[in-house]
Amino acid sequence: MNYFFIIFAFFILYSVNRLTTSLCIQKEIPEENQQRVFRTINILVTILLISSYVEVLFS
């Protein structure tokens, strides 16, 4: 179960990063702001994945 969740988490992070790249291109976000956008989204998605893992682990 743990390995499945880890593989799933990497897939989710990869997909979200691809969508973020599309967003930055579509909205023409400047290069210096893209780093902050990626960092914020990745931190929030990581928090979401960790909280989901903890919930599945203790339920």
Phi and psi restraints in degrees (value plus and minus 20) as a CYANA .aco file:
   2 ASN   PHI     -84.0   -44.0
   2 ASN   PSI     -61.5   -21.5
   3 TYR   PHI     -85.9   -45.9
   3 TYR   PSI     -58.6   -18.6
   4 PHE   PHI     -81.4   -41.4
   4 PHE   PSI     -64.4   -24.4
   5 PHE   PHI     -85.7   -45.7
   5 PHE   PSI     -58.4   -18.4
   6 ILE   PHI     -85.0   -45.0
   6 ILE   PSI     -64.4   -24.4
   7 ILE   PHI     -83.2   -43.2
   7 ILE   PSI     -63.0   -23.0
   8 PHE   PHI     -80.8   -40.8
   8 PHE   PSI     -61.4   -21.4
   9 ALA   PHI     -84.5   -44.5
   9 ALA   PSI     -61.6   -21.6
  10 PHE   PHI     -84.9   -44.9
  10 PHE   PSI     -58.7   -18.7
  11 PHE   PHI     -83.3   -43.3
  11 PHE   PSI     -63.3   -23.3
  12 ILE   PHI     -83.1   -43.1
  12 ILE   PSI     -66.2   -26.2
  13 LEU   PHI     -81.8   -41.8
  13 LEU   PSI     -61.4   -21.4
  14 TYR   PHI     -82.7   -42.7
  14 TYR   PSI     -64.7   -24.7
  15 SER   PHI     -84.5   -44.5
  15 SER   PSI     -62.5   -22.5
  16 VAL   PHI     -85.3   -45.3
  16 VAL   PSI     -58.8   -18.8
  17 ASN   PHI     -86.5   -46.5
  17 ASN   PSI     -57.0   -17.0
  18 ARG   PHI     -84.5   -44.5
  18 ARG   PSI     -62.3   -22.3
  19 LEU   PHI     -85.9   -45.9
  19 LEU   PSI     -56.2   -16.2
  20 THR   PHI     -85.7   -45.7
  20 THR   PSI     -59.6   -19.6
  21 THR   PHI     -81.2   -41.2
  21 THR   PSI     -63.6   -23.6
  22 SER   PHI     -82.1   -42.1
  22 SER   PSI     -60.7   -20.7
  23 LEU   PHI     -81.7   -41.7
  23 LEU   PSI     -65.5   -25.5
  24 CYS   PHI     -83.4   -43.4
  24 CYS   PSI     -57.6   -17.6
  25 ILE   PHI     -90.7   -50.7
  25 ILE   PSI     -65.1   -25.1
  26 GLN   PHI     -85.9   -45.9
  26 GLN   PSI     -61.6   -21.6
  27 LYS   PHI    -108.2   -68.2
  27 LYS   PSI     -21.0    19.0
  28 GLU   PHI      34.0    74.0
  28 GLU   PSI      28.9    68.9
  29 ILE   PHI     -92.5   -52.5
  29 ILE   PSI     112.3   152.3
  30 PRO   PHI     -80.0   -40.0
  30 PRO   PSI     131.8   171.8
  31 GLU   PHI     -77.7   -37.7
  31 GLU   PSI     -57.5   -17.5
  32 GLU   PHI     -91.3   -51.3
  32 GLU   PSI     -43.6    -3.6
  33 ASN   PHI    -109.6   -69.6
  33 ASN   PSI     -38.6     1.4
  34 GLN   PHI     -83.5   -43.5
  34 GLN   PSI     -55.6   -15.6
  35 GLN   PHI     -79.7   -39.7
  35 GLN   PSI     -63.2   -23.2
  36 ARG   PHI     -87.7   -47.7
  36 ARG   PSI     -59.1   -19.1
  37 VAL   PHI     -83.1   -43.1
  37 VAL   PSI     -67.6   -27.6
  38 PHE   PHI     -82.4   -42.4
  38 PHE   PSI     -63.8   -23.8
  39 ARG   PHI     -82.4   -42.4
  39 ARG   PSI     -65.8   -25.8
  40 THR   PHI     -82.8   -42.8
  40 THR   PSI     -67.0   -27.0
  41 ILE   PHI     -85.9   -45.9
  41 ILE   PSI     -62.3   -22.3
  42 ASN   PHI     -85.2   -45.2
  42 ASN   PSI     -58.6   -18.6
  43 ILE   PHI     -85.7   -45.7
  43 ILE   PSI     -63.8   -23.8
  44 LEU   PHI     -86.2   -46.2
  44 LEU   PSI     -60.9   -20.9
  45 VAL   PHI     -87.8   -47.8
  45 VAL   PSI     -58.3   -18.3
  46 THR   PHI     -83.7   -43.7
  46 THR   PSI     -61.5   -21.5
  47 ILE   PHI     -81.9   -41.9
  47 ILE   PSI     -62.0   -22.0
  48 LEU   PHI     -82.7   -42.7
  48 LEU   PSI     -63.1   -23.1
  49 LEU   PHI     -86.9   -46.9
  49 LEU   PSI     -60.2   -20.2
  50 ILE   PHI     -85.9   -45.9
  50 ILE   PSI     -62.9   -22.9
  51 SER   PHI     -85.6   -45.6
  51 SER   PSI     -55.5   -15.5
  52 SER   PHI     -86.0   -46.0
  52 SER   PSI     -61.1   -21.1
  53 TYR   PHI     -83.7   -43.7
  53 TYR   PSI     -62.9   -22.9
  54 VAL   PHI     -84.6   -44.6
  54 VAL   PSI     -59.8   -19.8
  55 GLU   PHI     -84.3   -44.3
  55 GLU   PSI     -63.3   -23.3
  56 VAL   PHI     -87.7   -47.7
  56 VAL   PSI     -57.8   -17.8
  57 LEU   PHI     -84.3   -44.3
  57 LEU   PSI     -59.4   -19.4
  58 PHE   PHI    -120.8   -80.8
  58 PHE   PSI      -9.2    30.8
